Amino acid sequence: MPELPEVETVRRGLAPAMEGRRIAAVRLKRGDLRWPFPPRFRDRLEGRRIEALSRRAKYLLADLDSGETLVMHLGMSGRFSVFPAAGPARNLGEFYFEAGAGEEAEGAHDHVTFTMDDGCRIVFTDPRRFGMMDLAAAGSRDAHPLLKDLGPEPLGNAFDADHLAAMFRGRRAPLKAALLDQKAAAGLGNIYVCEALHRAGLSPRRLAGTTARRDGAPGPALERLAAAVREVLSEALAAGGSTLRDHQATDGSAGAFQQRFRVYDREGEPCRTPGCTGVIRRIVQSGRSTFHCPRCQR
C-alpha cells in the first residue's frame, strides 16, 4: 500500500492540474470502489472549484468551494494519471505530461474521471478496487471517521521524541507495531518503519515502553528514532517514493527510493551499516514482513 512519500508525490503531481480549477464533469464507471460512492457524488462535485489539495496521512483531501472536502485514498493499487487538453506537451510542477495522451485508451480499471474546466482529465485507475472516495461535510473534515483519530504528521513540528515517549509509555507492544499505529505517526507504513528502525539501531521486537526513561522522558533511542523517521521520509520524498509494484507518479514515472533500501526486501543480504557483519533477516509481525539486522538493531 502506498505510504506517506508515495501519496505526497501523487499530491504534488495533482495540485498544478486541480488547485484553483473547477470540476467540469465527473465520469463514474461503477457505483463503488472499496465502498459505495456517497449519495449524489457526481452532482456534488460538478461545477465545484477546488480551493486546495492537501494530504493527511495516506489520504488526499480536495477542499471544495461548497465547503465540502473530497477525501481520497489510493488503496493497494490505485493511481491517478493527468492528461492535459490537446496541445503541446508541458510541465506541470515537477512532472512532465504529454497533452491529450490516453484520450482513446480508457482501460477496464479506469473507474473515475474528473474533467477540469481547462479540458484536463484526471483519471483514477484501481485494478483491485481497494481505493476509496468520500465527501466530508462542510466544517467537519477533521471529524471524518477516517481522519479524526490520526496522530501528528511525522514531518511536522508535533512529531518528536517527546511525542513518541508519551505514546509508547507503558506499552508492551513491539516497537514496530507501536510505530505503525496511526495515532503515533500518521502515514507511516511497513517499508519506512523498517528502514527507520534500522537507521536508529532499534530492534523491531523491542517493547515500545522500554524506549523511554523511568520518569517518562525520551531516552537516546527515541531521539535517534524520531530523527531516523524524518530522514528516511525526506529522502523518499526526494526520490519520488518507492515503486515495488503499482506506485506511479501522475505522469506515469516510477519512484526510485527502493534502490536505496537498507533492509526492506533484502533478506539474506549483508547489512549496510558500516562495520556491521550482520545479515538481513525477515520475520513476520502481525501478519506483515519485517526486515531487520539482528546484529546491529537492539
C-alpha positions as CSV (number, residue, x, y, z in Angstrom):
1,M,0.0,0.0,0.0
2,P,1.4,3.5,-0.8
3,E,2.8,5.2,2.2
4,L,3.3,8.9,3.0
5,P,6.0,9.6,0.4
6,E,4.1,8.0,-2.4
7,V,0.9,9.8,-1.5
8,E,2.6,13.1,-1.2
9,T,4.3,12.5,-4.6
10,V,0.9,12.0,-6.1
11,R,-0.5,15.1,-4.4
12,R,2.4,17.2,-5.8
13,G,1.5,15.9,-9.3
14,L,-2.2,16.6,-9.0
15,A,-2.0,20.0,-7.4
16,P,-1.0,22.0,-10.5
17,A,-3.8,20.4,-12.5
18,M,-6.5,20.7,-9.9
19,E,-6.0,23.5,-7.5
20,G,-7.9,26.6,-8.4
21,R,-9.8,24.9,-11.2
22,R,-13.4,23.8,-11.4
23,I,-14.6,20.2,-12.0
24,A,-16.5,20.5,-15.3
25,A,-17.6,16.8,-15.4
26,V,-17.3,13.6,-13.4
27,R,-17.5,10.2,-15.1
28,L,-18.1,7.1,-12.9
29,K,-17.9,3.7,-14.5
30,R,-19.3,2.0,-11.4
31,G,-21.1,2.8,-8.2
32,D,-18.4,1.9,-5.8
33,L,-14.7,1.4,-5.2
34,R,-13.9,-0.2,-1.8
35,W,-17.1,1.3,-0.6
36,P,-20.1,2.9,-2.5
37,F,-19.7,6.5,-3.5
38,P,-21.6,8.9,-1.3
39,P,-25.2,10.0,-2.4
40,R,-25.3,12.4,-5.3
41,F,-21.5,12.1,-5.6
42,R,-21.3,13.4,-9.2
43,D,-23.8,16.3,-8.6
44,R,-21.9,17.4,-5.5
45,L,-18.6,17.6,-7.4
46,E,-19.6,19.0,-10.9
47,G,-19.2,22.8,-11.1
48,R,-17.2,23.0,-7.8
49,R,-13.9,24.8,-7.6
50,I,-11.0,23.0,-5.8
51,E,-9.6,25.6,-3.4
52,A,-6.7,23.5,-2.1
53,L,-5.4,20.0,-2.4
54,S,-3.6,18.6,0.7
55,R,-2.6,15.3,2.3
56,R,-3.3,13.9,5.7
57,A,-1.5,10.7,6.5
58,K,-2.3,8.5,3.4
59,Y,-5.4,10.5,2.3
60,L,-5.7,13.1,-0.4
61,L,-8.0,16.0,0.5
62,A,-9.5,18.4,-2.0
63,D,-11.3,21.3,-0.4
64,L,-14.2,22.5,-2.5
65,D,-15.8,25.9,-2.7
66,S,-19.0,24.4,-1.4
67,G,-17.3,23.8,1.9
68,E,-17.2,20.0,1.4
69,T,-14.0,18.1,1.2
70,L,-13.3,15.3,-1.3
71,V,-11.5,12.5,0.7
72,M,-9.5,10.1,-1.5
73,H,-7.3,7.0,-0.7
74,L,-5.3,5.1,-3.2
75,G,-5.7,1.7,-1.6
76,M,-3.4,-1.1,-2.7
77,S,-3.2,-0.4,-6.4
78,G,-4.9,2.9,-7.1
79,R,-3.2,5.6,-9.1
80,F,-4.0,9.0,-10.7
81,S,-3.0,10.0,-14.2
82,V,-3.1,13.5,-15.6
83,F,-3.9,14.1,-19.3
84,P,-3.8,17.8,-20.2
85,A,-6.1,19.0,-23.0
86,A,-5.0,18.9,-26.6
87,G,-1.9,21.0,-27.3
88,P,1.8,20.8,-26.8
89,A,3.3,18.6,-24.1
90,R,4.1,20.6,-21.0
91,N,5.4,20.6,-17.5
92,L,3.1,20.9,-14.5
93,G,5.0,21.5,-11.4
94,E,7.7,18.8,-11.0
95,F,6.1,16.5,-13.7
96,Y,6.0,16.2,-17.5
97,F,2.8,15.4,-19.2
98,E,2.0,14.5,-22.8
99,A,-1.0,16.5,-23.8
100,G,-4.0,14.5,-24.9
101,A,-2.4,11.2,-24.1
102,G,-4.8,8.4,-23.2
103,E,-7.9,10.0,-24.8
104,E,-8.9,6.8,-26.5
105,A,-7.1,4.3,-24.3
106,E,-9.5,4.1,-21.4
107,G,-8.9,0.8,-19.6
108,A,-11.1,-1.6,-17.8
109,H,-9.9,-0.4,-14.4
110,D,-10.2,3.4,-15.1
111,H,-13.1,3.9,-12.6
112,V,-13.3,7.7,-12.1
113,T,-12.5,10.6,-14.5
114,F,-12.5,14.2,-13.5
115,T,-12.6,16.6,-16.4
116,M,-11.5,20.1,-15.3
117,D,-12.6,23.4,-16.7
118,D,-9.5,23.7,-18.9
119,G,-10.1,20.3,-20.5
120,C,-7.5,18.5,-18.4
121,R,-8.5,14.9,-17.5
122,I,-7.6,13.3,-14.2
123,V,-8.2,9.5,-14.3
124,F,-8.3,7.2,-11.2
125,T,-7.3,3.7,-12.0
126,D,-7.6,0.9,-9.5
127,P,-7.4,-2.8,-10.5
128,R,-8.0,-4.1,-7.0
129,R,-10.6,-1.5,-6.1
130,F,-9.3,-1.1,-2.5
131,G,-9.2,2.7,-3.0
132,M,-12.0,5.0,-1.9
133,M,-13.6,8.4,-2.4
134,D,-15.9,10.1,0.0
135,L,-17.2,13.6,0.8
136,A,-16.8,15.2,4.2
137,A,-19.5,17.7,5.1
138,A,-18.6,21.4,5.3
139,G,-16.8,22.2,8.5
140,S,-16.4,18.6,9.6
141,R,-13.3,17.4,7.6
142,D,-11.2,16.8,10.7
143,A,-14.1,14.9,12.3
144,H,-14.4,12.5,9.4
145,P,-14.2,8.9,10.7
146,L,-11.1,8.1,8.7
147,L,-9.3,11.3,9.9
148,K,-10.4,12.1,13.4
149,D,-8.0,9.7,15.3
150,L,-4.9,10.3,13.3
151,G,-1.7,11.3,15.1
152,P,0.7,14.1,14.0
153,E,2.4,14.1,10.6
154,P,5.9,12.6,11.1
155,L,7.5,15.5,9.1
156,G,5.6,18.1,11.2
157,N,6.7,20.0,14.3
158,A,4.5,17.9,16.6
159,F,6.4,14.7,15.9
160,D,9.4,14.4,18.0
161,A,11.0,12.2,20.7
162,D,8.7,13.7,23.4
163,H,5.6,12.7,21.5
164,L,6.9,9.2,20.9
165,A,7.7,8.8,24.6
166,A,4.2,9.9,25.6
167,M,2.7,7.4,23.0
168,F,4.9,4.5,24.0
169,R,4.8,4.9,27.8
170,G,3.8,1.6,29.4
171,R,3.2,-0.1,26.1
172,R,4.2,-3.7,25.8
173,A,3.6,-3.9,22.1
174,P,6.7,-4.5,19.8
175,L,8.3,-1.2,18.7
176,K,7.4,-1.8,15.1
177,A,3.7,-2.3,15.8
178,A,3.6,0.7,18.1
179,L,5.2,2.9,15.4
180,L,2.7,1.6,12.8
181,D,-0.2,2.8,15.0
182,Q,-1.6,5.8,13.0
183,K,-2.2,7.6,16.3
184,A,1.5,7.7,16.9
185,A,2.5,8.8,13.4
186,A,0.1,9.4,10.6
187,G,1.1,8.0,7.2
188,L,3.9,5.7,8.3
189,G,3.8,2.2,6.9
190,N,5.7,-1.1,6.8
191,I,8.5,0.0,4.4
192,Y,9.6,3.2,6.1
193,V,9.2,1.9,9.7
194,C,11.6,-1.0,8.8
195,E,14.0,1.5,7.3
196,A,13.8,4.0,10.2
197,L,14.2,1.3,12.9
198,H,17.4,0.1,11.1
199,R,18.9,3.6,10.9
200,A,18.1,4.1,14.5
201,G,19.7,0.8,15.5
202,L,16.5,-0.4,17.2
203,S,15.1,-3.9,17.1
204,P,11.5,-4.2,15.8
205,R,10.9,-6.7,18.5
206,R,11.9,-4.4,21.4
207,L,9.0,-3.4,23.6
208,A,7.9,0.1,22.9
209,G,7.7,1.0,26.6
210,T,11.4,0.4,27.1
211,T,12.5,3.2,24.9
212,A,11.6,6.0,27.5
213,R,13.3,6.7,30.8
214,R,11.6,5.8,34.1
215,D,10.5,9.4,34.5
216,G,8.7,9.3,31.1
217,A,11.3,11.4,29.3
218,P,12.6,10.2,26.0
219,G,15.9,8.4,26.0
220,P,18.5,8.4,23.3
221,A,16.7,5.6,21.5
222,L,13.7,7.8,20.8
223,E,15.8,10.7,19.9
224,R,17.5,8.5,17.2
225,L,14.2,7.1,16.1
226,A,12.5,10.4,15.6
227,A,15.4,11.7,13.6
228,A,15.6,8.5,11.5
229,V,11.9,8.7,10.6
230,R,12.3,12.3,9.4
231,E,15.5,11.4,7.5
232,V,14.0,8.3,5.7
233,L,10.8,10.1,4.7
234,S,12.7,13.2,3.4
235,E,15.0,11.0,1.3
236,A,12.0,9.0,0.0
237,L,10.1,12.2,-1.0
238,A,13.1,13.5,-2.8
239,A,13.2,10.1,-4.8
240,G,9.5,10.2,-5.6
241,G,8.7,7.4,-3.2
242,S,9.2,3.7,-3.7
243,T,7.8,1.6,-6.6
244,L,7.6,-2.1,-5.8
245,R,4.5,-2.9,-7.9
246,D,1.8,-0.3,-8.5
247,H,3.0,3.1,-7.4
248,Q,3.4,5.7,-10.2
249,A,3.5,9.5,-10.1
250,T,0.8,11.3,-12.0
251,D,2.9,11.5,-15.2
252,G,3.5,7.7,-15.1
253,S,7.0,7.8,-13.7
254,A,8.2,5.4,-11.0
255,G,9.7,6.2,-7.6
256,A,13.3,5.4,-7.0
257,F,13.8,5.1,-3.2
258,Q,13.6,1.2,-3.5
259,Q,17.1,1.4,-4.9
260,R,18.2,2.8,-1.5
261,F,16.6,0.3,0.8
262,R,18.9,-0.8,3.6
263,V,16.8,-3.6,4.9
264,Y,13.4,-3.8,3.3
265,D,13.1,-6.8,0.9
266,R,16.8,-7.5,1.3
267,E,16.6,-10.8,3.2
268,G,19.8,-12.7,3.3
269,E,22.0,-9.8,2.1
270,P,24.8,-8.2,4.2
271,C,23.8,-5.3,6.5
272,R,24.8,-2.0,5.1
273,T,25.6,-0.4,8.5
274,P,29.3,0.5,8.4
275,G,31.3,-2.1,10.4
276,C,28.4,-4.4,10.9
277,T,28.9,-8.1,9.9
278,G,25.2,-9.0,10.2
279,V,22.8,-10.4,7.6
280,I,19.3,-9.1,7.0
281,R,16.6,-11.3,8.2
282,R,12.9,-11.4,7.6
283,I,10.3,-12.1,10.4
284,V,6.6,-11.8,10.5
285,Q,4.9,-9.4,12.9
286,S,1.1,-9.0,13.0
287,G,0.9,-10.7,9.6
288,R,3.4,-8.3,7.9
289,S,7.0,-8.9,6.8
290,T,9.6,-7.2,9.0
291,F,13.2,-6.9,7.7
292,H,16.0,-6.1,10.2
293,C,19.6,-6.8,11.1
294,P,19.6,-8.8,14.4
295,R,23.3,-7.8,15.0
296,C,23.1,-4.0,15.0
297,Q,19.4,-3.5,15.8
298,R,19.0,-3.9,19.6
